[in-house]
């Protein structure tokens, strides 16, 4: 994959992309608004044939940061879609309509960070027992674990 051509093409197709940054020799980070997630992921996965790897999420200084990892196996490039969502409204469209394989990791992120994935096919707990307290998310920066 010619990364310069890829960058030009994706910016032309999705002009709302905020920034594209080469992180290291084979990793590209594309910073996108959350409204573009499904369209860009569909483009990478279905049109360009990239392989979905995983989704990661964290509570960063800017808000909740979600990174969708894709691989162009023929070239070895890893393409990351980076979305920041505000703490005040921690929700984003579920990627399951495009890639059903994200269903379980989105549920895990729901449990540990409290991010709501809109239109998720099974928005149930995945890691924690039903007895786990509502609104307690252990991977949030403000989580206070009770000392025994």
C-alpha positions, -999 to +999 in steps of 0.1 A: +000+000+000+013+034-010+006+054+022+008+088+006-018+078-020-039+062+007-038+095+027-048+115-003-076+092-013-091+090+022-089+127+027-106+133-006-134+107+002-139+120+038-130+157+039-142+159+076-112+139+087-094+160+114-058+148+111-038+119+097-005+111+115+021+084+108+028+071+143+057+049+134+071+029+104+039+010+098+011+026+119-012+054+107-036+072+131-066+089+116-084+113+139-121+114+130-153+129+143-176+102+157-202+109+130-178+094+104-170+062+122-194+038+104-187+052+069-149+052+073-149+017+089-171+004+062-147+018+036-117+002+052-133-031+059-157-037+030-143-016+002-105-018+008-106-053+024-087-044+055-089-068+084-105-057+117-082-063+146-097-049+178-111-018+195-094-002+224-106+026+247-094+047+275-103+077+296-079+104+284-076+141+293-096+150+262-125+127+269-131+090+262-107+079+234-117+049+213-093+035+187-104+011+161-075-010+147-074-023+111-047-041+092-037-040+056-022-074+057-006-072+022+015-042+032+018-046+069+003-012+077-019-008+107-046+018+103-062+033+135-094+053+136-092+075+167-124+090+180-127+113+211-162+114+227-171+138+255-174+127+291-207+145+293-223+123+267-203+090+265-220+074+235-211+065+199-227+044+172-220+007+175-198-007+147-217-040+147-238-031+116-205-030+097-184-056+115-204-079+137-171-091+153-169-060+175-200-070+194-182-085+224-155-058+228-180-030+227-198-048+256-166-050+275-159-013+270-195-006+282-187-024+314-153-009+322-158+027+309-196+032+307-196+041+271-229+035+254-228+020+219-260+031+202-279+004+182-258-024+198-276-057+192-270-070+227-263-041+252-259-064+282-231-068+307-202-088+295-175-089+322-193-079+354-220-098+373-254-083+374-248-074+410-220-050+400-231-014+410-246+007+382-225+038+372-192+024+386-167+020+358-132+009+370-113+022+340-125+058+344-100+083+358-124+092+386-132+057+398-125+053+435-122+017+447-134+011+482-106-001+505-115-032+526 
